Amino acid sequence: MFDIQEELKKLPKCPGVYIMRDEADTIMYVGKAVNLHSRVRSYFRQNIGRGPQIDKMVSLISRFEYIVTDSELEALVLENNLIKEHRPKYNTLLKDDKTYPYIKVTVGEEYPRVLFSRQMKKDRSRYFGPYSNAAAVKDTIELLNKLYQLRTCNRNLPKDCGNGRACLNYHIRQCSAPCQGNIPQDAYREQVKRALDFLNGSYQEILKELEQKMKQASEEMEYEEAIRYRDLYNSVKQVAQKQKITDSDGEDKDIIALACDDRDAVVQVFFIRGGKLMGREHFYMTHAAQTPRPQILLDFVKQFYAGTPFIPRELMLQEEIDDTQILEQWLTRRRGGRVYIKVPKIGTKEKLVELAAKNARLVLEQDKERIRREEGRTIGAAKEIGKLLGLENVNRMEAYDISNISGFANVGSMVVYEKGKPKRSDYRKFRIKTVSGPDDYACMKEVLTRRFLHGMEEQRQLEDKELDQEFGSFTKFPDVIMMDGGKGQVNIALGVLKELHIHIPVCGMVKDDNHRTRGLYYDNREIPIDRNSEGFKLITRIQDEAHRFAIEYHRSLRSKSQVKSVLEEIPGVGPARRKALMRQFKSIEEIRAADMEALSRLEEIPPNVAEDIYNFFRK
């Protein structure tokens, strides 16, 4: 038994990381401390104004543990690693782990290339970025290759010079073909240097050069060349116009600002590289309710810069945060050069921070409206259905449908909606084993019996610790079962649940004579629904989804069965030859259309069998 008061007395007075766990031994919170003894004990003092969220967490603590480190810096690194690995409920978390694109120039190669990269490595290459728009990065790389005719191949040059022919890029004048020795190394590297100047923001020289070449080609009536130079000129101009000058010192810096309300928080970052705004991105912070603004900013800086490969020289923050000195030390070590964290108060930098804050507020306001609409379509709609049925909690809904053609290949589908949204990872397909012929009721009875028996077995294994909860796909039972049909289908489901001693509400999604959703059948009566309500629209979506999922599964089985039955009728075509035919021709229609020569080219098909296949489809 863990005695919290006794364990508090044993805490060491040194730096480290502490971990709070609940009754299920789940990690709820990870924090770092300069002095573990003081920091951890502070959670268990009364009336110190920690806020309702931390009070709630403290009430759930069953035990805590700690890891001692040699310094506060080591504690910071360890805290970050543990938060990233366990994503505790009460830590403010960066919602997504995005990787941002870079432009990589392989200057360490004899004949360098300009490449797209998601990682920045210490490999003697030069990197530009990060950029927030991957498509724009690819467009820029394509433009540079066109402008300076740089190679895009993976050949090992100059070792592979002269091996093989020049590629298509050479023939369309987008590569100078160093692989053929068509350009001296010095001349090629000069082109690379000009590409690097371009990436550093030097556009005027290339614009002048392109304009001059365009005019010259036009005067010499080389109109195709003139058009090519004109297109390149416009592309460069477009890239140049996108780069907004933001600072005159030419430094790399990130501008970071925050907007939050009582539920959500959004952090906006402006990426400034070489004095130019290269892109911007916003990030959502979860579990941020009732968390102080400086703490959200601090958590963002720690988590974001633990994952990004590029760290600028300066971080410009909206407001002061704790641990600035230790953060600078950590970032400096990661960058391999001095990093400064500043809070500008006046001038251009202060205006940039305010601009970032304004953008963050806009994102938050727009998303609140979007989330409100989305919640109306999902959570609100599920609540409407619950109200119609007289049920307090309708979180998880499962819907079932049967598909067959005259009893051929009976299949069942199970679709799952949680909080009004489809949970596709929990969808399941059933191939009917005990029913032959078109008996939808018997098929539905088999599907439901298998589903809930499987679920009961998984629950038993969970209780006996034989099954990891993550892999128990049937473990979770629904709050309500939605049957595709009326009284008959509902009674089948109720009969199965009664046999298994399971109590789950069941309703039927009733359709009218035109096969459109009309209402719900529940508790031996049909409940009409407002056709304009979100609840009605959700019922329609669930019904259509169950039907679609069943039909798609049935179609796939039917297709496989037809392929198999047709090819099996051909003399001399066994499993290996059927496989070879389908691998080559992809469909029966392609095999039917193939001529003798195409069939005979297959190594597995001898000439006489090829002739049999050809004749079979032409009887």
C-alpha positions in Angstrom: 0.0 0.0 0.0 1.4 3.4 -1.1 1.3 5.8 1.9 1.5 9.3 0.3 2.3 11.2 3.5 5.2 8.8 4.3 6.5 8.9 0.8 6.5 12.7 0.8 8.9 12.7 3.7 11.4 10.6 1.7 11.6 13.0 -1.3 15.2 14.2 -2.0 16.1 17.9 -2.2 17.5 17.8 -5.7 16.5 18.2 -9.4 14.4 15.6 -11.1 11.1 14.6 -12.7 8.0 13.5 -10.8 5.2 11.3 -12.2 1.6 11.2 -10.8 -0.4 8.0 -11.3 -4.1 7.2 -10.6 -5.7 4.0 -9.2 -5.4 2.2 -12.6 -1.7 3.1 -12.5 -2.1 5.4 -15.5 0.2 8.4 -15.7 -1.8 11.5 -15.2 0.9 14.2 -15.0 4.6 14.6 -15.6 6.6 17.6 -14.2 10.1 18.7 -13.5 11.5 20.3 -10.4 14.6 22.0 -9.3 13.8 20.7 -5.8 11.7 17.5 -5.8 11.1 17.7 -2.1 9.5 21.2 -2.2 7.7 20.8 -5.6 5.9 17.5 -5.1 4.9 18.4 -1.5 3.3 21.6 -2.7 0.6 19.6 -4.5 -0.7 18.2 -1.2 -1.0 21.4 0.7 -4.4 22.9 1.3 -5.8 26.2 -0.1 -2.9 27.4 -2.2 -4.9 28.4 -5.3 -3.8 25.8 -7.7 -7.0 25.9 -9.7 -9.8 23.4 -10.2 -8.0 21.3 -12.8 -5.0 20.6 -10.6 -7.3 20.1 -7.5 -9.1 17.4 -9.5 -5.8 15.7 -10.5 -4.6 15.7 -6.9 -7.8 14.1 -5.7 -7.1 11.2 -8.2 -3.5 10.6 -7.3 -3.0 7.1 -6.0 0.8 7.1 -6.0 3.7 9.1 -7.4 7.2 8.3 -8.4 10.3 10.4 -9.2 13.5 10.2 -11.2 16.5 12.1 -9.8 18.7 14.0 -12.4 22.1 15.7 -12.1 20.8 19.1 -13.2 17.6 21.0 -14.0 18.6 20.9 -17.7 18.6 17.1 -17.6 15.2 17.2 -15.8 13.8 19.4 -18.6 14.9 16.9 -21.3 13.6 13.9 -19.4 10.3 15.6 -18.7 9.9 16.3 -22.5 10.6 12.7 -23.4 8.1 11.3 -20.9 5.4 13.7 -21.9 5.9 12.8 -25.6 5.8 9.1 -24.8 2.9 9.0 -22.4 0.8 12.1 -23.3 -0.6 12.5 -19.8 -4.2 13.7 -19.3 -3.3 16.7 -17.1 -0.3 18.0 -19.1 -0.9 20.7 -21.6 -0.1 19.0 -24.9 0.9 20.1 -28.4 -1.9 18.5 -30.4 0.0 17.3 -33.5 3.6 16.3 -34.3 4.0 17.9 -37.7 7.2 17.7 -39.7 7.9 20.7 -41.8 9.5 20.7 -45.3 13.0 22.0 -46.0 14.9 22.7 -49.2 18.1 20.7 -49.1 21.1 21.6 -51.3 23.6 18.8 -51.3 26.7 21.0 -51.4 28.8 18.1 -50.2 28.4 16.3 -53.5 30.6 16.9 -56.5 27.5 17.8 -58.6 25.0 19.1 -56.0 21.2 18.7 -56.2 18.3 20.6 -54.8 16.0 18.3 -52.9 12.8 18.2 -50.8 13.4 17.0 -47.2 11.4 16.5 -44.0 14.5 16.2 -41.9 17.5 18.3 -41.3 20.6 16.2 -40.7 24.3 17.0 -40.1 25.4 15.7 -43.6 27.3 18.7 -45.1 24.2 19.8 -47.0 22.7 23.3 -46.7 19.1 23.5 -45.5 16.5 26.3 -46.1 13.3 26.4 -44.1 11.3 25.2 -42.4 8.4 26.1 -44.7 4.7 25.7 -43.8 3.6 24.8 -47.4 5.0 21.6 -48.9 3.4 22.4 -52.3 5.2 25.8 -52.4 8.5 24.1 -51.5 8.1 21.6 -54.4 7.2 24.4 -56.8 10.3 26.3 -55.8 12.6 23.3 -56.3 11.1 22.7 -59.7 11.7 26.4 -60.6 15.3 26.2 -59.4 15.9 23.1 -61.5 14.4 24.8 -64.6 16.3 28.0 -64.0 19.7 26.5 -63.4 19.4 23.1 -65.1 20.4 21.1 -62.1 20.3 17.4 -62.0 17.6 15.5 -60.1 18.9 11.9 -60.5 20.6 9.7 -57.9 23.6 8.8 -60.0 27.0 8.8 -58.2 28.8 11.5 -60.1 31.5 11.8 -61.4 32.0 8.0 -60.9 29.0 7.1 -63.1 29.7 9.7 -65.8 29.0 8.3 -69.3 27.2 5.3 -68.0 23.8 5.2 -69.7 22.0 7.8 -71.7 20.9 11.3 -70.6 17.4 11.4 -69.1 14.3 13.2 -70.4 15.2 16.3 -68.4 18.2 16.9 -70.6 16.1 16.7 -73.8 13.5 19.2 -72.5 16.3 21.5 -71.3 15.8 21.2 -67.6 19.1 19.5 -66.9 22.6 20.3 -68.2 23.4 16.5 -68.1 26.6 16.4 -66.0 26.2 12.6 -66.1 27.3 12.9 -69.8 30.2 15.3 -69.1 28.3 18.0 -71.0 29.1 20.7 -68.4 32.4 21.3 -66.5 32.2 20.9 -62.8 33.2 24.6 -62.1 30.4 25.8 -64.4 27.9 23.5 -62.8 28.8 24.6 -59.3 28.5 28.2 -60.4 24.9 27.4 -61.3 24.4 25.9 -57.8 25.8 29.0 -56.2 23.3 31.1 -58.1 20.5 28.7 -56.8 21.8 29.3 -53.3 21.7 33.1 -53.8 18.1 32.7 -55.0 17.2 30.7 -51.8 18.8 33.5 -49.8 16.4 36.0 -51.3 18.5 37.4 -54.2 15.9 37.7 -57.0 16.8 40.9 -58.8 19.8 39.5 -60.8 17.9 36.5 -62.2 14.9 38.7 -63.0 17.0 41.1 -65.0 18.8 38.2 -66.8 15.5 36.4 -67.7 14.0 39.7 -68.9 17.0 40.3 -71.1 16.9 36.8 -72.5 13.2 37.0 -73.2 13.6 40.2 -75.2 16.6 38.9 -77.1 14.8 35.7 -78.0 11.8 37.7 -79.1 14.0 40.0 -81.3 15.5 37.0 -82.9 12.0 35.6 -83.5 12.7 32.6 -81.3 9.2 32.8 -79.9 9.2 29.4 -78.1 12.3 30.4 -76.2 10.8 33.8 -75.4 7.7 32.1 -74.0 9.9 29.8 -71.9 11.8 32.8 -70.5 8.6 34.7 -69.9 7.1 31.8 -67.9 10.3 31.5 -65.8 10.3 35.3 -65.2 6.7 35.2 -64.0 7.5 32.2 -61.7 10.4 34.0 -60.1 8.4 37.2 -59.7 5.7 35.2 -58.0 8.1 33.6 -55.5 9.8 37.0 -54.9 6.5 38.7 -54.1 5.6 36.1 -51.5 8.6 36.9 -49.4 7.6 39.8 -47.2 10.4 41.7 -45.6 9.8 41.7 -41.9 13.1 42.6 -40.3 16.3 44.4 -41.4 18.8 42.4 -39.4 18.6 39.3 -41.5 18.4 37.0 -38.5 16.5 33.7 -38.2 13.8 34.0 -35.6 10.4 32.6 -34.6 7.6 34.9 -33.5 5.3 33.1 -31.0 1.9 34.3 -29.7 -1.1 32.8 -28.0 -4.9 33.1 -28.0 -7.0 31.1 -25.5 -10.5 31.0 -24.0 -12.0 28.9 -21.2 -11.7 25.7 -23.3 -9.1 26.0 -26.1 -5.7 27.4 -26.9 -4.1 28.2 -30.2 -0.4 29.2 -30.6 0.6 31.0 -33.8 4.2 30.9 -35.0 5.7 33.1 -37.7 8.9 31.6 -39.2 11.4 34.3 -40.2 14.5 33.2 -42.1 17.1 35.6 -43.2 14.9 38.5 -42.3 12.0 37.3 -44.4 8.7 35.8 -43.4 8.9 32.3 -44.9 5.7 30.9 -43.5 3.4 30.7 -40.5 1.6 27.9 -38.7 -0.9 27.5 -35.9 -0.9 24.8 -33.3 -3.6 23.6 -30.9 -2.8 22.9 -27.3 -5.0 20.3 -25.6 -5.8 20.1 -21.8 -5.3 23.9 -21.7 -8.5 24.8 -19.8 -7.8 26.9 -16.7 -4.0 26.7 -17.4 -2.2 30.1 -17.1 -1.2 31.6 -20.4 2.6 31.7 -19.5 2.4 28.0 -18.7 0.8 27.2 -22.1 3.5 29.1 -23.9 6.2 27.4 -21.8 4.7 23.9 -22.6 4.5 24.8 -26.3 8.2 25.9 -26.5 9.4 22.8 -24.7 7.3 20.4 -26.8 7.7 22.1 -30.2 11.4 22.6 -30.1 12.0 19.1 -28.8 10.7 17.9 -32.1 11.7 20.4 -34.8 15.1 19.9 -36.4 15.7 23.7 -36.9 16.0 26.1 -34.0 16.4 29.8 -34.9 18.7 32.2 -33.1 15.9 34.1 -31.4 12.4 33.2 -30.1 10.2 36.3 -29.7 7.4 35.5 -27.2 4.2 37.4 -26.4 4.8 37.4 -22.6 7.3 36.3 -20.0 7.5 32.6 -19.1 9.2 30.7 -16.4 12.5 28.8 -16.8 13.8 31.2 -19.5 17.4 30.7 -18.6 17.3 26.9 -18.5 15.3 26.9 -21.8 17.9 29.1 -23.5 20.6 26.7 -22.3 18.7 23.7 -23.6 17.9 25.3 -27.0 21.5 26.5 -27.3 22.7 22.9 -26.8 20.3 21.6 -29.4 21.1 24.2 -31.9 24.8 24.2 -31.5 24.8 28.0 -31.2 23.5 30.7 -28.9 19.7 31.0 -28.6 17.9 34.0 -27.1 14.3 34.1 -25.7 13.0 37.6 -25.7 9.7 39.5 -25.1 9.8 42.6 -27.2 8.0 45.7 -25.8 8.4 48.3 -28.5 9.2 48.6 -32.2 8.9 46.3 -35.2 9.4 43.1 -33.2 6.6 44.0 -30.8 4.3 44.7 -33.8 5.1 41.3 -35.3 4.2 39.6 -32.0 0.9 41.4 -31.9 0.3 40.4 -35.5 0.9 36.8 -34.6 -1.5 37.2 -31.6 -4.1 38.6 -33.9 -3.8 35.7 -36.2 -4.1 33.3 -33.3 -7.3 35.0 -32.1 -8.7 34.7 -35.7 -8.0 31.0 -35.8 -9.6 30.5 -32.4 -12.7 32.4 -33.3 -13.2 30.7 -36.7 -12.6 27.3 -35.2 -15.0 27.9 -32.3 -17.7 28.6 -34.9 -16.7 25.5 -36.9 -16.6 23.4 -33.8 -20.0 24.7 -32.7 -21.5 23.7 -36.1 -19.7 20.3 -36.0 -20.9 19.6 -32.5 -24.4 20.4 -33.6 -24.1 17.8 -36.4 -22.5 15.2 -34.1 -22.7 15.4 -30.4 -25.9 17.6 -30.6 -27.5 15.2 -33.0 -26.7 12.2 -30.8 -28.2 14.0 -27.8 -31.4 14.6 -29.9 -31.7 10.9 -30.6 -31.2 10.1 -26.9 -33.9 12.6 -26.0 -36.3 11.0 -28.5 -35.7 7.6 -27.0 -35.7 8.8 -23.4 -32.1 7.8 -22.9 -29.7 9.9 -20.9 -26.4 8.9 -22.5 -26.2 8.0 -26.2 -22.4 8.1 -26.9 -21.8 4.9 -28.8 -24.2 3.7 -31.5 -23.9 0.5 -33.5 -25.9 -0.2 -36.7 -26.2 -3.5 -38.5 -27.3 -4.4 -42.1 -27.4 -7.6 -44.2 -26.6 -7.8 -47.9 -27.1 -10.6 -50.4 -28.5 -11.3 -53.9 -31.1 -14.1 -53.8 -29.3 -15.6 -50.9 -25.9 -15.7 -52.6 -22.9 -14.8 -50.4 -24.9 -13.5 -47.3 -22.9 -10.9 -45.4 -23.5 -8.6 -42.5 -22.0 -5.2 -41.6 -21.5 -3.4 -38.2 -20.8 0.3 -38.2 -20.0 2.3 -35.1 -20.7 6.0 -34.3 -19.2 7.6 -31.3 -20.3 11.2 -30.3 -22.1 11.4 -33.6 -19.0 10.6 -35.7 -18.1 7.3 -37.5 -15.4 5.3 -35.7 -14.2 3.3 -38.7 -11.5 1.4 -36.7 -14.4 -0.4 -35.0 -16.4 -1.3 -38.1 -16.7 -5.1 -38.6 -17.7 -7.4 -41.5 -19.4 -10.8 -41.1 -19.5 -13.5 -43.6 -22.6 -15.6 -42.8 -21.8 -19.2 -41.9 -25.0 -20.9 -40.8 -27.6 -19.5 -43.2 -28.1 -20.4 -46.9 -30.7 -18.6 -48.9 -32.3 -15.1 -48.5 -33.3 -15.1 -44.8 -32.3 -11.7 -43.5 -33.7 -12.3 -40.0 -31.7 -15.5 -39.5 -28.6 -13.7 -40.9 -29.1 -10.9 -38.5 -29.5 -13.3 -35.6 -26.1 -14.9 -36.5 -24.3 -11.5 -36.8 -25.6 -10.2 -33.5 -24.9 -13.4 -31.6 -21.4 -13.6 -32.9 -20.7 -9.9 -32.2 -21.9 -10.1 -28.5 -20.5 -13.5 -27.7 -17.1 -12.3 -29.0 -17.5 -9.1 -26.9 -18.3 -11.1 -23.7 -15.3 -13.3 -24.2 -13.0 -10.3 -24.7 -14.4 -8.8 -21.5 -13.7 -12.0 -19.6 -10.2 -12.0 -20.9 -9.7 -8.4 -19.8 -10.9 -9.2 -16.3 -8.4 -12.1 -16.3 -5.6 -9.8 -17.7 -5.3 -12.0 -20.7 -6.0 -9.3 -23.3 -4.6 -5.8 -23.9 -7.6 -3.4 -23.9 -6.3 -1.7 -27.1 -6.8 -4.9 -29.1 -10.3 -5.8 -27.8 -12.3 -4.7 -30.8 -15.7 -6.0 -29.6 -15.1 -5.3 -25.9 -17.0 -2.0 -25.8 -20.8 -2.4 -25.9 -23.0 0.3 -27.5 -25.4 2.6 -25.6 -28.0 1.9 -28.3 -28.3 -0.5 -31.2 -29.7 0.9 -34.5 -31.3 -1.8 -36.7 -31.9 -1.2 -40.4 -35.6 -1.9 -40.4 -38.6 -1.9 -38.1 -40.4 -4.2 -35.7 -39.1 -7.5 -37.1 -35.4 -6.5 -37.0 -35.7 -4.9 -33.6 -37.3 -8.1 -32.2 -34.5 -10.3 -33.6 -32.0 -8.1 -31.8 -33.9 -8.1 -28.5 -34.2 -11.9 -28.7 -30.4 -12.3 -29.1 -29.7 -9.9 -26.2 -32.3 -11.7 -24.0 -30.6 -15.0 -24.7 -27.2 -13.6 -23.7 -28.6 -11.7 -20.7 -27.4 -8.3 -22.0 -29.5 -5.2 -21.6 -29.0 -2.6 -24.4 -31.7 -0.4 -25.9 -32.6 -1.3 -29.5 -34.4 0.8 -32.0 -35.2 0.4 -35.7 -34.6 2.9 -38.4 -37.8 2.8 -40.3 -38.1 3.7 -44.0 -41.1 4.8 -46.0 -42.4 3.3 -49.3 -39.8 5.3 -51.2 -37.0 3.7 -49.2 -36.3 7.0 -47.3 -35.8 7.2 -43.6 -39.1 8.0 -41.9 -38.6 7.6 -38.1 -37.5 5.4 -35.3 -39.2 2.2 -34.0 -38.6 1.9 -30.2 -40.4 0.4 -27.3 -43.2 -1.0 -29.5 -44.0 2.3 -31.2 -42.9 4.4 -34.1 -41.5 7.8 -33.1 -41.8 10.5 -35.8 -38.7 12.8 -36.3 -38.5 16.3 -37.7 -36.9 15.8 -41.1 -35.0 19.1 -40.7 -33.4 18.2 -37.4 -29.7 17.2 -37.0 -30.9 14.0 -35.2 -32.8 12.9 -38.3 -29.8 13.7 -40.5 -27.5 11.6 -38.3 -29.9 8.6 -38.4 -29.9 8.9 -42.2 -26.1 9.0 -42.3 -25.9 5.9 -40.0 -28.4 4.0 -42.0 -26.7 4.8 -45.3 -23.3 4.0 -43.9 -24.4 0.5 -42.6 -26.0 -0.2 -46.0 -22.9 1.0 -48.0 -20.5 -1.0 -45.8 -22.5 -4.2 -46.3 -22.9 -3.7 -50.0 -19.2 -3.0 -50.6 -18.2 -6.2 -48.7 -20.8 -8.3 -50.6 -19.6 -6.8 -53.9 -16.0 -7.7 -53.2 -16.9 -11.3 -52.3 -19.1 -11.6 -55.4 -16.4 -10.2 -57.6 -13.8 -12.7 -56.2 -16.2 -15.6 -56.6 -17.0 -14.7 -60.2 -13.4 -14.4 -61.1 -12.7 -17.7 -59.6 -15.6 -19.5 -61.1 -15.0 -18.2 -64.7 -11.3 -19.1 -64.8 -11.9 -22.5 -63.1 -14.0 -23.5 -66.1 -11.0 -23.3 -68.5 -9.2 -26.6 -69.0 -5.6 -26.5 -67.9 -5.9 -23.4 -65.8 -5.1 -24.2 -62.2 -4.5 -22.0 -59.1 -1.0 -21.0 -60.2 -2.0 -20.0 -63.7 -5.1 -18.2 -62.5 -2.9 -16.2 -60.2 -0.5 -15.4 -63.0 -3.3 -14.3 -65.3 -4.9 -12.0 -62.7 -1.5 -10.6 -61.8 -0.8 -9.7 -65.4 -4.3 -8.6 -66.7 -5.9 -7.4 -63.4 -9.5 -8.3 -64.5 -11.6 -10.9 -66.4 -12.4 -8.2 -69.0 -8.7 -7.7 -69.8 -8.2 -11.4 -70.1 -11.2 -11.6 -72.4 -9.8 -8.8 -74.6 -6.2 -10.2 -74.7 -4.9 -11.7 -78.0 -3.0 -15.0 -78.4 0.4 -13.1 -78.4 -0.3 -11.4 -75.1 -1.5 -14.6 -73.4 1.5 -16.6 -74.7 4.0 -14.0 -73.3 3.2 -15.3 -69.8 5.9 -17.7 -68.7 3.3 -19.8 -66.7 1.0 -20.2 -69.7 2.2 -22.7 -72.4 1.0 -22.1 -76.1 -1.7 -24.8 -76.0 -3.2 -23.4 -72.8 -3.1 -19.9 -74.1 -5.1 -21.1 -77.1 -7.6 -22.7 -74.8 -8.0 -19.5 -72.9 -8.4 -17.5 -76.1 -11.0 -19.8 -77.5 -12.9 -20.1 -74.2 -13.8 -16.4 -74.3 -14.9 -16.6 -77.9 -17.3 -19.5 -77.9 
